[in-house]
């Protein structure tokens, strides 16, 4: 029954993306977000399943479409062809080659050189999440919050913090951050619909997880 609910939520979520006029290139991003929701349901319904968390995280990590879309949004929010690329591009390459630990070390060095850059702190958080296979460690959370503190009126740090929380299986905690990012985004910004679509997806995931917890016998599936 739970998986039927998941399928229905997926249909409704994609329908909402169409209703809100989200661009087509966001749909693969939305599908990746639904994969996060499926993972969350599996963890809620079958906590004793050996190896399920690691396998699910690996599947999300290799989603090239989703990862590429996140890089595009980073460029749209923080700028493209800037002095920050000396850190971003090598970190991206390291993450793609499965060396997220090294990418995190590279980003750590970058924030030490430019400690007042909210973009670098934000991407340090993203690299730490990748290095921990989707887990929101205290260090990653600190990096994201530092980015928000340095630029509280910029939507970028809040958006990526929210997406990292969603990936870490904390969609309810992600919703306020994504909502804040949407509120801070100008109406004509090219990425506004992306943020709106991501917020809708994460709200759906949170609702699905809540229903899975509340459903009678869900943990015995």
ABEGO torsion letter per residue (X at the ends): XAAAAAAAAAAAAAAAAAAAGBBAAAAAAAAAAAAAAAAAAAAAABAABBGAAAAAAAAAAABAAAAAAAAAAAAAAAEBGBAAAAAAAAAAAAAAAGBAAAAAAAAAAAAAABAABAAAAAAAAAAAAAAAGGBBBAAAAAAAAAAAAABAABAAAAAAAAAAAAAAGBAAAAAAAAAAAAAABBAABAAAAAAAAAAAAAAAAAAAAAAAAABBGAAAX
